[in-house]
Structure formats: structure tokens, C-alpha cells
Amino acid sequence: MVFQTAKMPAQKRIALIAHDDRKLDLLEWAQYNRDELSQHILYATGTTGTILSKRLGLEVTTFMSGPMGGDQQIGSRIAEGEIDVLIFFWDPLESHPHDPDVRALLRVAVMQNIPIACNRSSADFIFSSLLMDQPYERHLYDYVTRLKRERVIEQVRFTDETH
């Protein structure tokens, strides 16, 4: 697959999100990692950002609540290359009215090849990485070319089937 690279700075831009039943877990994790988090630029959806900012005394750029569009706002920032890491403690046992937004957010994070932590263990592994505090070149995969190629293959198949 064809790719380009994008440089992540040493000071990472980190998005923090937690579903309601996971907010306490994220808060405890963030308290434990407060000093490390303070070295980076933080973003969060509405309630999560407000809680983290008040409890930790850290500056957090807060977007709308997830169900009100906050997940989409963060997804947009990821697509634009403005967020480097996604810490998203989501609740796998609860159905949410904004599940399509959650899926879209995770999809764009994977497509942009940024680290994603969906639970405390994966967040610990990301934060304990030696790459966390230094610049990093991540691959940007060329999905546009792939999609065009798939359309051409599909057109060839259709042409073969009709003849």
C-alpha cells in the first residue's frame, strides 16, 4: 500500500473521551498519569473535559458532549492531523444513541494511523512507550488510491459479467 508520513511532535496532542460508566476509570487513570499528561496538549468531549480540568487542574480544550457532536468534532481534528493520540474509554456493554458517531471516530483514528487506547491497560502501554515523549513519523496510508483501484476492479467484474 502506498503511504506518506506525518510527523508527530514530542509534545503530543491527546484526545480524552469516556462514556458515562467509564468516566471514573478515566479520571483515576488521568490522576495517576497527571504529570505525564501535563506535558502534552489535551482535548476532550464536554463532560469528560470539564471533570478532568477541574479535578486535575490541567488545561483541557473541551468540545461538545459526545452525543451532541463532540465525537465528530474530535474525529474532524484527527482527520485534519491535529490530534496525535486517542484515549477513549468506551463502554462495550451499553448501547448509545450516538454509536454511529463513536464508530466513525474510531474508524477515522485507524485510517489516520494514530495510537488508540480503549481501556486502561492499552492507555498504560501507550503512555509507557518510549515514543510518547519524542517525535514520531507515522504512516499515512493512501486509502483514496485503494478505493479508486477497488472501483476499477468492480467495473471490470461488472463488464465481464455482462458480456
GROMACS elastic network, one bead per residue, 0.5 to 0.9 nm:
[ bonds ]
;  ai    aj funct       b0    kb
    1   141     6  0.69345   500
    1   142     6  0.70495   500
    1   143     6  0.85468   500
    1   145     6  0.89611   500
    1   146     6  0.78364   500
    2   140     6  0.85997   500
    2   141     6  0.61723   500
    2   142     6  0.55515   500
    2   143     6  0.85069   500
    2   145     6  0.81382   500
    2   146     6  0.86991   500
    3   139     6  0.60652   500
    3   140     6  0.52711   500
    3   142     6  0.53351   500
    3   143     6  0.88228   500
    4   138     6  0.83755   500
    4   139     6  0.57147   500
    4   140     6  0.50275   500
    4   141     6  0.65717   500
    4   142     6  0.75677   500
    5   137     6  0.59220   500
    5   138     6  0.53869   500
    5   140     6  0.53521   500
    5   141     6  0.83892   500
    6    81     6  0.82057   500
    6   136     6  0.82090   500
    6   137     6  0.55614   500
    6   138     6  0.54404   500
    6   139     6  0.64944   500
    6   140     6  0.67260   500
    7   135     6  0.67066   500
    7   136     6  0.56509   500
    7   138     6  0.63575   500
    7   139     6  0.89442   500
    8    11     6  0.80661   500
    8    12     6  0.68397   500
    8    13     6  0.86817   500
    8    84     6  0.64891   500
    8   134     6  0.82797   500
    8   135     6  0.53741   500
    8   136     6  0.50023   500
    8   137     6  0.61593   500
    8   138     6  0.71974   500
    9    12     6  0.59089   500
    9    13     6  0.84619   500
    9    84     6  0.85561   500
    9   133     6  0.83613   500
    9   134     6  0.67336   500
    9   136     6  0.67189   500
    9   137     6  0.89121   500
   10    40     6  0.85316   500
   10   131     6  0.83044   500
   10   132     6  0.70848   500
   10   136     6  0.74749   500
   11    39     6  0.66360   500
   11    40     6  0.50337   500
   11    41     6  0.70148   500
   11   132     6  0.82106   500
   11   133     6  0.64706   500
   11   134     6  0.73754   500
   11   135     6  0.78943   500
   12    39     6  0.82630   500
   12    40     6  0.52498   500
   12    41     6  0.62263   500
   12    42     6  0.84350   500
   12    83     6  0.76884   500
   12    84     6  0.58960   500
   12    85     6  0.71310   500
   12   132     6  0.74680   500
   12   133     6  0.76193   500
   12   134     6  0.87094   500
   12   135     6  0.86359   500
   13    40     6  0.61495   500
   13    42     6  0.59486   500
   13    43     6  0.74332   500
   13    82     6  0.70643   500
   13    84     6  0.51752   500
   13    85     6  0.64820   500
   13    86     6  0.88514   500
   14    37     6  0.85359   500
   14    40     6  0.70711   500
   14    41     6  0.60955   500
   14    42     6  0.50092   500
   14    43     6  0.60250   500
   14    44     6  0.83099   500
   14    83     6  0.60027   500
   14    84     6  0.59892   500
   14    86     6  0.59499   500
   14    87     6  0.72669   500
   15    41     6  0.86229   500
   15    42     6  0.60130   500
   15    44     6  0.53408   500
   15    45     6  0.81915   500
   15    74     6  0.72395   500
   15    83     6  0.67371   500
   15    84     6  0.80070   500
   15    85     6  0.62842   500
   15    87     6  0.60019   500
   15    88     6  0.78101   500
   16    26     6  0.83977   500
   16    42     6  0.73144   500
   16    43     6  0.61022   500
   16    45     6  0.71448   500
   16    48     6  0.74097   500
   16    49     6  0.74385   500
   16    85     6  0.87110   500
   16    86     6  0.63562   500
   16    88     6  0.58949   500
   16    89     6  0.81965   500
   17    23     6  0.82014   500
   17    26     6  0.81906   500
   17    43     6  0.86403   500
   17    44     6  0.57039   500
   17    45     6  0.58780   500
   17    46     6  0.88240   500
   17    48     6  0.61794   500
   17    49     6  0.78591   500
   17    66     6  0.81942   500
   17    71     6  0.82905   500
   17    86     6  0.79895   500
   17    87     6  0.62865   500
   17    89     6  0.62687   500
   17    90     6  0.77849   500
   18    21     6  0.78637   500
   18    22     6  0.55243   500
   18    23     6  0.51403   500
   18    24     6  0.86968   500
   18    25     6  0.85487   500
   18    26     6  0.66294   500
   18    44     6  0.88949   500
   18    45     6  0.82496   500
   18    47     6  0.89080   500
   18    48     6  0.63579   500
   18    66     6  0.89809   500
   18    87     6  0.82610   500
   18    88     6  0.56004   500
   18    90     6  0.56452   500
   18    91     6  0.80819   500
   19    22     6  0.52638   500
   19    23     6  0.61058   500
   19    48     6  0.83862   500
   19    66     6  0.84347   500
   19    88     6  0.82007   500
   19    89     6  0.65232   500
   19    90     6  0.52052   500
   19    91     6  0.60175   500
   20    23     6  0.53833   500
   20    24     6  0.82241   500
   20    47     6  0.89690   500
   20    48     6  0.86521   500
   20    90     6  0.85190   500
   20    91     6  0.80491   500
   21    24     6  0.73334   500
   21    25     6  0.82981   500
   21    90     6  0.82694   500
   21    91     6  0.66586   500
   21    94     6  0.87805   500
   22    25     6  0.52493   500
   22    26     6  0.63008   500
   22    27     6  0.86711   500
   22    89     6  0.59705   500
   22    90     6  0.65551   500
   22    91     6  0.65154   500
   23    26     6  0.51064   500
   23    27     6  0.60534   500
   23    28     6  0.86177   500
   23    47     6  0.89860   500
   23    48     6  0.67613   500
   23    51     6  0.86685   500
   23    89     6  0.76292   500
   24    28     6  0.61451   500
   24    29     6  0.85297   500
   25    28     6  0.52143   500
   25    29     6  0.61727   500
   25    30     6  0.85559   500
   25    89     6  0.79833   500
   25   119     6  0.88477   500
   25   120     6  0.76297   500
   26    29     6  0.50068   500
   26    30     6  0.59596   500
   26    31     6  0.84885   500
   26    48     6  0.86626   500
   26    52     6  0.88626   500
   26    87     6  0.88390   500
   26    88     6  0.85700   500
   26    89     6  0.66465   500
   26   119     6  0.85059   500
   26   120     6  0.74948   500
   27    30     6  0.50135   500
   27    31     6  0.60428   500
   27    32     6  0.85812   500
   27    48     6  0.84847   500
   27    51     6  0.77978   500
   27    52     6  0.65460   500
   27    55     6  0.81878   500
   27    56     6  0.86801   500
   28    31     6  0.51042   500
   28    32     6  0.62797   500
   28    33     6  0.86698   500
   29    32     6  0.51858   500
   29    33     6  0.62525   500
   29    34     6  0.83891   500
   29   120     6  0.68928   500
   29   123     6  0.84736   500
   29   124     6  0.84541   500
   30    34     6  0.54780   500
   30    37     6  0.73953   500
   30    52     6  0.76797   500
   30    56     6  0.79649   500
   31    35     6  0.84188   500
   31    52     6  0.86367   500
   31    55     6  0.82735   500
   31    56     6  0.66359   500
   32    35     6  0.80789   500
   32    36     6  0.89925   500
   33    36     6  0.53915   500
   33    37     6  0.60427   500
   33    38     6  0.86037   500
   33   124     6  0.89007   500
   33   127     6  0.83129   500
   34    37     6  0.50220   500
   34    38     6  0.60481   500
   34    39     6  0.89205   500
   34    56     6  0.69714   500
   34    58     6  0.83419   500
   35    38     6  0.51670   500
   35    39     6  0.69383   500
   36    39     6  0.55134   500
   36    40     6  0.73792   500
   36   127     6  0.80241   500
   37    40     6  0.54811   500
   37    41     6  0.78170   500
   37    42     6  0.76022   500
   37    58     6  0.84098   500
   38    41     6  0.75953   500
   38    42     6  0.83122   500
   38    58     6  0.66095   500
   38    59     6  0.82552   500
   39   133     6  0.86811   500
   40   133     6  0.89357   500
   41    59     6  0.80192   500
   41    60     6  0.74975   500
   41    61     6  0.83971   500
   42    49     6  0.87545   500
   42    58     6  0.84119   500
   42    59     6  0.69966   500
   42    61     6  0.62482   500
   42    62     6  0.86479   500
   43    49     6  0.70713   500
   43    59     6  0.87366   500
   43    60     6  0.53194   500
   43    62     6  0.58138   500
   43    63     6  0.75702   500
   43    74     6  0.81316   500
   43    83     6  0.84816   500
   44    47     6  0.82593   500
   44    48     6  0.62076   500
   44    50     6  0.82916   500
   44    52     6  0.86789   500
   44    60     6  0.67387   500
   44    61     6  0.63615   500
   44    62     6  0.50241   500
   44    63     6  0.61877   500
   44    64     6  0.86186   500
   44    65     6  0.88984   500
   44    70     6  0.81727   500
   44    74     6  0.78888   500
   45    48     6  0.57061   500
   45    49     6  0.56178   500
   45    50     6  0.83633   500
   45    61     6  0.85421   500
   45    62     6  0.55691   500
   45    64     6  0.55891   500
   45    65     6  0.51756   500
   45    66     6  0.58670   500
   45    69     6  0.88463   500
   45    70     6  0.52690   500
   45    71     6  0.69298   500
   45    73     6  0.85929   500
   45    74     6  0.78143   500
   46    49     6  0.53898   500
   46    50     6  0.62520   500
   46    51     6  0.87387   500
   46    62     6  0.55703   500
   46    63     6  0.53244   500
   46    66     6  0.70131   500
   46    70     6  0.70319   500
   47    50     6  0.51056   500
   47    51     6  0.61455   500
   47    52     6  0.85825   500
   47    62     6  0.83658   500
   47    64     6  0.82678   500
   47    65     6  0.62375   500
   47    66     6  0.86385   500
   48    51     6  0.52617   500
   48    52     6  0.61674   500
   48    53     6  0.85396   500
   48    62     6  0.83093   500
   48    65     6  0.82038   500
   49    52     6  0.51597   500
   49    53     6  0.59548   500
   49    54     6  0.84989   500
   49    60     6  0.61122   500
   49    61     6  0.72314   500
   49    62     6  0.53281   500
   49    63     6  0.78678   500
   50    53     6  0.52236   500
   50    54     6  0.61314   500
   50    55     6  0.84593   500
   50    60     6  0.78561   500
   50    62     6  0.71016   500
   51    54     6  0.53432   500
   51    55     6  0.59155   500
   51    56     6  0.81611   500
   52    55     6  0.52910   500
   52    56     6  0.55818   500
   52    57     6  0.75149   500
   52    58     6  0.72616   500
   52    59     6  0.88012   500
   52    60     6  0.75661   500
   53    56     6  0.55029   500
   53    57     6  0.52060   500
   53    58     6  0.50341   500
   53    59     6  0.59980   500
   53    60     6  0.58358   500
   53    61     6  0.89769   500
   54    57     6  0.54458   500
   54    58     6  0.75278   500
   55    58     6  0.82047   500
   56    59     6  0.88226   500
   62    65     6  0.87244   500
   62    70     6  0.86907   500
   63    66     6  0.83762   500
   63    69     6  0.83152   500
   63    70     6  0.53990   500
   63    71     6  0.85160   500
   63    73     6  0.69768   500
   63    74     6  0.77439   500
   64    67     6  0.81939   500
   64    68     6  0.60700   500
   64    69     6  0.59552   500
   64    71     6  0.80601   500
   64    73     6  0.77642   500
   65    68     6  0.51912   500
   65    69     6  0.64311   500
   65    71     6  0.76643   500
   66    69     6  0.54402   500
   66    72     6  0.77557   500
   66    73     6  0.88114   500
   66    98     6  0.74754   500
   66   101     6  0.82529   500
   66   102     6  0.83576   500
   67    70     6  0.68017   500
   67    71     6  0.73798   500
   67    96     6  0.82692   500
   67    97     6  0.70571   500
   67    98     6  0.52911   500
   67    99     6  0.87122   500
   67   101     6  0.80483   500
   68    71     6  0.81874   500
   68    72     6  0.88926   500
   68    98     6  0.83594   500
   69    72     6  0.52194   500
   69    73     6  0.62330   500
   69    74     6  0.88238   500
   69    98     6  0.86219   500
   69   101     6  0.79686   500
   70    74     6  0.62486   500
   70    75     6  0.84478   500
   71    74     6  0.52728   500
   71    75     6  0.60623   500
   71    76     6  0.85921   500
   71    98     6  0.86764   500
   71   101     6  0.61795   500
   71   102     6  0.64401   500
   71   104     6  0.84936   500
   71   105     6  0.62802   500
   72    76     6  0.60445   500
   72    77     6  0.86472   500
   72   101     6  0.62673   500
   72   102     6  0.81352   500
   72   104     6  0.77738   500
   72   105     6  0.65798   500
   73    76     6  0.51302   500
   73    77     6  0.64605   500
   73    78     6  0.88029   500
   74    77     6  0.50465   500
   74    78     6  0.62516   500
   74    79     6  0.86651   500
   74    83     6  0.79268   500
   74   105     6  0.74899   500
   75    78     6  0.50430   500
   75    79     6  0.62034   500
   75    80     6  0.86337   500
   75    83     6  0.88223   500
   75   101     6  0.88061   500
   75   104     6  0.74885   500
   75   106     6  0.80277   500
   75   107     6  0.88597   500
   75   108     6  0.63941   500
   75   109     6  0.72480   500
   76    79     6  0.50678   500
   76    80     6  0.62249   500
   76    81     6  0.87394   500
   76    82     6  0.86711   500
   76   105     6  0.84380   500
   76   108     6  0.84238   500
   77    80     6  0.50385   500
   77    81     6  0.63087   500
   77    82     6  0.50767   500
   77    83     6  0.59426   500
   78    81     6  0.51125   500
   78    82     6  0.55799   500
   78    84     6  0.72320   500
   78    85     6  0.87064   500
   78    86     6  0.87752   500
   78   105     6  0.85616   500
   78   108     6  0.70705   500
   78   109     6  0.64535   500
   78   112     6  0.71309   500
   78   114     6  0.83532   500
   79    82     6  0.75613   500
   79    83     6  0.82911   500
   79   108     6  0.64462   500
   79   109     6  0.76137   500
   79   111     6  0.84751   500
   79   112     6  0.65991   500
   80    83     6  0.80077   500
   81    84     6  0.72336   500
   81   112     6  0.78269   500
   83    86     6  0.75779   500
   83   114     6  0.82671   500
   84   114     6  0.58329   500
   84   115     6  0.72969   500
   85   109     6  0.85452   500
   85   114     6  0.57040   500
   85   115     6  0.51445   500
   85   116     6  0.61788   500
   85   117     6  0.82717   500
   85   126     6  0.89520   500
   86   106     6  0.88625   500
   86   109     6  0.75034   500
   86   114     6  0.72799   500
   86   115     6  0.62995   500
   86   117     6  0.63353   500
   86   118     6  0.83874   500
   87   115     6  0.83417   500
   87   116     6  0.58655   500
   87   118     6  0.62559   500
   87   119     6  0.79107   500
   87   120     6  0.89878   500
   87   122     6  0.88520   500
   87   123     6  0.66115   500
   88   116     6  0.73067   500
   88   117     6  0.59861   500
   88   119     6  0.71613   500
   88   123     6  0.88931   500
   89   117     6  0.73366   500
   89   119     6  0.51931   500
   89   120     6  0.75082   500
   90    94     6  0.89553   500
   90   102     6  0.88533   500
   90   118     6  0.62738   500
   90   119     6  0.74974   500
   91    94     6  0.57545   500
   91    95     6  0.83010   500
   92    95     6  0.78548   500
   95    98     6  0.86385   500
   95    99     6  0.70872   500
   96    99     6  0.52598   500
   96   100     6  0.88628   500
   96   102     6  0.89344   500
   97   100     6  0.79888   500
   97   101     6  0.89184   500
   98   101     6  0.52582   500
   98   102     6  0.64677   500
   98   103     6  0.88392   500
   99   103     6  0.61531   500
   99   104     6  0.85335   500
  100   103     6  0.50891   500
  100   104     6  0.61149   500
  100   105     6  0.85754   500
  101   105     6  0.60669   500
  101   106     6  0.86477   500
  102   105     6  0.50635   500
  102   106     6  0.62823   500
  102   107     6  0.85189   500
  103   106     6  0.52331   500
  103   107     6  0.60363   500
  103   108     6  0.86867   500
  104   108     6  0.61594   500
  104   109     6  0.85593   500
  105   108     6  0.53690   500
  105   109     6  0.62581   500
  105   110     6  0.87434   500
  106   109     6  0.51031   500
  106   110     6  0.62548   500
  106   111     6  0.86094   500
  106   116     6  0.81929   500
  107   110     6  0.52260   500
  107   111     6  0.61318   500
  107   112     6  0.86071   500
  108   112     6  0.59942   500
  108   113     6  0.83988   500
  109   112     6  0.51603   500
  109   113     6  0.61126   500
  109   114     6  0.57388   500
  109   115     6  0.77852   500
  109   116     6  0.72781   500
  110   114     6  0.64008   500
  110   115     6  0.80777   500
  110   116     6  0.79481   500
  111   114     6  0.80479   500
  111   140     6  0.78344   500
  111   141     6  0.73200   500
  111   143     6  0.79823   500
  112   138     6  0.87771   500
  112   139     6  0.81129   500
  112   140     6  0.60702   500
  112   141     6  0.74963   500
  113   116     6  0.88401   500
  113   138     6  0.68985   500
  113   139     6  0.67209   500
  113   140     6  0.65811   500
  113   141     6  0.79156   500
  114   138     6  0.75980   500
  115   126     6  0.74301   500
  116   122     6  0.78971   500
  116   123     6  0.78914   500
  116   126     6  0.83054   500
  117   120     6  0.74305   500
  117   121     6  0.79805   500
  117   124     6  0.85073   500
  117   125     6  0.86487   500
  117   126     6  0.74110   500
  118   121     6  0.84468   500
  118   122     6  0.66130   500
  118   123     6  0.72573   500
  119   122     6  0.56061   500
  119   123     6  0.62397   500
  119   124     6  0.87137   500
  120   123     6  0.50501   500
  120   124     6  0.60925   500
  120   125     6  0.86854   500
  121   124     6  0.50583   500
  121   125     6  0.63001   500
  121   126     6  0.87321   500
  122   125     6  0.50495   500
  122   126     6  0.62257   500
  122   127     6  0.86039   500
  123   126     6  0.51419   500
  123   127     6  0.61009   500
  123   128     6  0.84973   500
  124   127     6  0.51578   500
  124   128     6  0.59849   500
  124   129     6  0.86019   500
  125   128     6  0.51790   500
  125   129     6  0.62811   500
  126   129     6  0.53282   500
  126   130     6  0.88307   500
  126   131     6  0.84905   500
  126   132     6  0.71108   500
  127   130     6  0.82269   500
  127   131     6  0.86945   500
  127   132     6  0.61915   500
  127   133     6  0.89635   500
  128   131     6  0.85196   500
  128   132     6  0.73677   500
  129   132     6  0.55500   500
  129   133     6  0.83310   500
  130   133     6  0.66306   500
  130   134     6  0.75538   500
  131   134     6  0.54527   500
  131   135     6  0.72655   500
  131   136     6  0.67818   500
  132   135     6  0.80600   500
  132   136     6  0.84439   500
  140   143     6  0.88053   500
  141   144     6  0.87456   500
  142   145     6  0.57332   500
  142   146     6  0.66590   500
  142   147     6  0.89694   500
  143   147     6  0.60474   500
  143   148     6  0.85537   500
  144   147     6  0.51821   500
  144   148     6  0.62438   500
  144   149     6  0.86284   500
  145   148     6  0.50975   500
  145   149     6  0.61261   500
  145   150     6  0.86284   500
  146   149     6  0.50832   500
  146   150     6  0.62127   500
  146   151     6  0.87091   500
  147   150     6  0.50561   500
  147   151     6  0.62721   500
  147   152     6  0.87448   500
  148   151     6  0.51143   500
  148   152     6  0.63533   500
  148   153     6  0.87416   500
  149   152     6  0.51233   500
  149   153     6  0.62536   500
  149   154     6  0.86229   500
  150   153     6  0.50474   500
  150   154     6  0.61007   500
  150   155     6  0.85795   500
  151   154     6  0.50204   500
  151   155     6  0.61219   500
  151   156     6  0.86268   500
  152   155     6  0.50441   500
  152   156     6  0.62276   500
  152   157     6  0.86573   500
  153   156     6  0.51164   500
  153   157     6  0.62525   500
  153   158     6  0.86681   500
  154   157     6  0.50487   500
  154   158     6  0.61499   500
  154   159     6  0.85815   500
  155   158     6  0.50409   500
  155   159     6  0.60987   500
  155   160     6  0.85550   500
  156   159     6  0.50602   500
  156   160     6  0.61167   500
  156   161     6  0.86034   500
  157   160     6  0.50700   500
  157   161     6  0.61525   500
  157   162     6  0.87007   500
  158   161     6  0.51309   500
  158   162     6  0.62632   500
  158   163     6  0.88203   500
  159   162     6  0.53001   500
  159   163     6  0.64136   500
  160   163     6  0.54737   500
